[in-house]
Amino acid sequence: MSHIFISYSTKNKEYAYRLAEALKTRGYNIWIDNEKLGGGDDWWKMIVTALQKSAAFIVIMTPQSHDSHYVQTEVTLAIDWHKPIFPLHLSGDKKAVNWLKLTTRQIESVNGGVLPSDDFFQRLPEAARSEGQGKEADVSPDELIVDDAVARVIENPPPADDVADDGDDFDVDAAIDAFEEAEENEDWYAAAEWLRRIREHGEWPSIFLLDDYERDIAERVAELELQKERDRQRPAAERDYRRILTRIERGDPPERIAMMVSAFREQYDWYDPQDLRYRFPHVLTVLPPPFEWCAIPAGEVTLVGRKDSYIAEGESRTFPVAA
C-alpha cells in the first residue's frame, strides 16, 4: 500500500498530527512516527522502510527540524531516492543552510500553523490515496528492499536529536581545521555541517569570518542541489529535445517548432545543446496570413521598427515577414 511519509521534529508534533489527520480525511494513506514505535535499530529500520516505500515525502520546515539529525537524514534519503518532495514551511528561515537542498522544490507556507492550501493537497500523488478514508500505513521492516546503500543507512542511524553531539569538549580550532579540510576537498555538505557546529558552539576566533564562509558554502551547496535536480531531470529533457529535433528533421512548420521550443524552455531552460532558442525564437501568436517565416542570412540586417542587427556566420535566425 503506497503512502505519504511525514518528516518532522518531535517539537512540532502537534502540527504534524493535525496535518496527518487532514491528509487522512482526504483519503490519503500516511506514515508518521507517532511515538508508537520503540527505540533501537528496529525503529530506525522501520523509518527507512516506510520512507523507501512511500509515494511522496512531506517535510515540515521549522528551526527544530532544520537542526534535527533525523529529519535532515530523511530529507537526504528522499532526495537520493527521487521521491516527490512537498516541503511545508511552518516557521524559521527557509533559506537556512540545511534547507538549501530544497531550493528547487515548491515550498508552501503554512506560517501560523494553518493547514496547506487545496492546491497543495491536489498536487499529492493519487497513488497514496485509498478508497474512502485514508489511514496510517503499517509497514514491516521485512519488506525493505536492501541494497548496499540502504544497508549503510540502516547500520548508521543519525545521532539522537536531544543529545548534544559535541558537548562541553567542543574544540573550535579542531572544528575550523575540519571545515578547512572539507572546503579544500570540495566536500560542501561536510563544510556546511562544520560551520553549523561552530555557529551552534557560539564562540570562534575573530579572524575566522564565519558569516562570509556561511554565505560562500551556502552558495556551493545550492549549486550542488541545483545540479542534482538537473541530473534528475536530464533524461526527460533529452527525450523531449529529441522529439523536437525529429520534427525539425521531418520539416514541420517553423512556427510550430517555435511554440514547442518555447514550451520546452519553460521547463528545461538550462538544456539547449543545439541552440534551438535562437533558431526558433518564441512567437506570442500564430502568424496570420500574409506573413510567413523567412531565414535571415549572416551579415547586417534592418528590421522595420527595430535597430540594425548583426548576425554572425554560423548563426541562424528566422523572422516573420510579409509574403
N, C-alpha and C positions, 0 to 999 in steps of 0.2 A: 504494500500500500504506500503510495507516494505521499509526502507530507511537506510542510514548511517548517524549517528549523529556525527557532528564535534564539538569537545570541544576545546576552545582556549581562550587566553586572548585578549581583545579588542586592546591591544597594538601590537598585531601580526596579526591584521585583514587582512592586505594586503596579507600575505602568505596564510591565511585561505581561502580567497576568490579565490585566484589562484588555490588552491587545490580543492575547491568546483567545479570550472569550469572544471578542469581536470577530476574529477570524473563524472561530467555530460556528458562530451564529450565521455566518455567510457560507457555511458548508465546506470550509477548508479543514483538512486534517493537519494538525500541528504537532510539533515535538518541542517540548520546553523542559528544561531542568527545573522541576517544581519541588525540589528538595525531597522527593520520594526516593531518590537514588542514594545509595550508601557510598561510603568513601572507598578509596583504594583504586587499584589498577582497573578492576572490572568497571568501575564507574566511568573512568576516562575512556575505556574501550567502548562503552555504550554510547558516549557522546560522539566519538569518532564514527561509530557505526551509523548513528542517526544522521550525522552530517553527510556522510558519504552517500546515503540512500535518499537524501532529500531532493525534492523537485525545485526548491527555492530556499534562499537564505535571507533572513531579515536580521539586521543588527541594529540595536538601539544605541545611538551615539550620545554619550554623556562623558563628563570628565572621569567618572569612575570606570566606565568601560574602556575609555582611552588608556587608562593605566592598568587595566586588568590583563594579566598574562594569559588567562584562559580565553577571554574574548578576542584578544589580538591573535592568538594561535588559531582560533576558529575562523576568523576573517581570512587569515593567510591560507588556511586549508580550502576555504570556499573559493578563493581566487585560483589557487593551484588546480582545483578540481573543476574549474569552469562552471561553477554553479551560478544561476541567475541571482544577483545580489540586489537587495532592496534596502538601502540604508534609511533609517529614521533618525533625524536629528532632534533629540529631546532637549539638550542643554549643552553649554560649553562651546569651545571654539572648534568648529567643524574643519578648520584648516590646521589644527594641531598635527604634529609630525606623524603620529600613529594613524591618523585618518587620511593622510595623503594618498595611501593606496586605494582610496575610494573616490579620488577626484574625477575619474572618468565615468562614475555611476551617477544616476539621477537621484539626488538626495532630497527626501521630502521632510519639510519642517513640521514637527509636532510640538513646538515650544509651548510651554504651559501645560503639558500633559493632555493635549487634545488627541483624539484618535485620527488616524490618517484619512485623507480625502477618499471619496468614492472612486476617483481615478486611480488612486494607489491600489485599492483592492481589485479593480478591474484589470490592472496590469499583471497581477499574480497569475501564474500558470494554472490552467484548468486541470492539469494532471494531478494537482494537490487537492482537488475538490472531490468530495464524495457525494453519493446520493443522499439527499436530506441533510441533516445537521452534521457538521464536522465533529471530530473527536481527536483526542490525543493519540498519537501513533505509538504502538507497542513494538519496539524494535529490539530484537535479540542480538547480542554481540556475536552469536554463532553465524549470523547472516552476513557478517563483514567480509567483503572481498579484500583479501590481504595480499598485497604485493610488497616489495622491499621498502618502498617509500612509506606505505601505510604502517608497516611493521615498525619502522623507526619512530613514527609519530606516537604509536601506542607505547613503545618502550621508553619514550622520553616525554612524559607529560609535563606541562608547564608548572612552575612553582606556584604554591598557593598564593592567592592574591592578598590574603590578610596577614602575610608574613613578610617583613622587610628582608629582601634577599641580601642586602649589604650590611645592615645593622650598624652598630657603632664603630665597626672596624673598617669602614669605607675609607680607602686610600685614594684621595682625589688625584694625587700625582700619578699613581699607577693607572687610574681610570683615564687620565689625559694621555698617557703613553699608549694605552689600549685603543683609544679613539684615533690617535695619530697613525697607529699601525693599520687600523681598519681603513682610514682615509687613504693611506698610501697604497693599500691593496684594492682600493675602489670597492670595498665592501660597504656600500652606503647604508644598508639596513643595520649592520653592526655599529657603524659610526653613529647613526641616529640613536640607537639604544644607549650607547655610552654617553652621549650628550644628555639624554633624558635622565640617566642616573646622576650625572654631575649636577644637573639642574635640581633634581629632587634632593640631593645632598644639601644644597643651599649655600655652599662655600666653595670658592675656587680662586686661584690667583688672579689678580687684576690684569696681568699680562695675557691671560687666556681669554680671548674675545669670544665668549660663549654665544652672545647674540648673533654675531657675524657668522660663526660656524653653524649655528642652527639654521639660519636663513640659507646658507650655501648647501648644507646637506639636505634640507627640505626640498630644494630645487632638484638636487640629484635624485632623490627618492621619487619625486613627482615624474621626472623624466623616465625613470625605470618603469614606473607603473603605467605611464602612457605607452611605452614601448611594449610592455606586456599585453596591454589591451589591443594594440595594433597587431601584434603577433597572433592574438586570438582571432581577430577579425580578418586577417590576411587571406586565409583560404576562401572565404565568402567573397572578399573583394576581388581576388584573382578570377573566380568563376564568373562574376558579373562583368568584369572587364573583358574577359574572353568573349562573352556573349555580344558585347558592343563591337569588338573587333570583327567578329563573324558577320555582323550586319553591315559593317563598313565594307568588308571584302565582297559581299554579295550586291553592293550598290544600293542600299536603302537610301531614301531621300535624306539629304544633309540636315534638314530641319528636324526630322525625327531623331536622327543621331544626336543632334544638339540637345534635344529635350532629355534623351536618355543619359547623356554625359552630365547634364545639369543635375538630374536626379541622383546619379551615382556620386557626384561630388558632395551632395548634401550629407551623405553617409560616410564616404571614404575620401575626404578632401586631401588626404595625405598620400594617396596612391594614384599615380598617373604616369607610368613609365614611358608612355609614348606621347605625352603632352596633348592629349585629346582636348583638354580645356581650351587650348589655343587654336587647334584645328577646327573645332566645332563650338564656337562661342555661344553662350546662352542667349536665346531669344525669348522675350516675355510672352509674345503671342505668335500664333501660327501666321505666317505671312500671307496676306490676301493677294489675289491677282492685282496688278500685273507683275508683282515682284517675284524674283527668283534668286537663288544663291549664285554668287559669282566668285570664282577664285581670283585672288589678287596676287600678282607676281612680285618677286623681290624688287626692292627699289623704293623710291619716294612716291607716295600716293596722297591725294587730297580727297577727302570725303566731304560731301555737302554738309555744311553746318558744323564741321569739325576742323580741328587744326591738322596741318600736314603730319603724316606719319611715315616712318621709315621701317620697312620690313626687310630684315636681313636675309641673306642667302640661306637656304635650308629651312626657313620657316614657312609655314603655310597659314594663310588667312582666308576666311570666306566672309563676305558681307552681302546683305540683301540689296539688290539694285533693281531698278525698273527694267522690265524686259523690253 
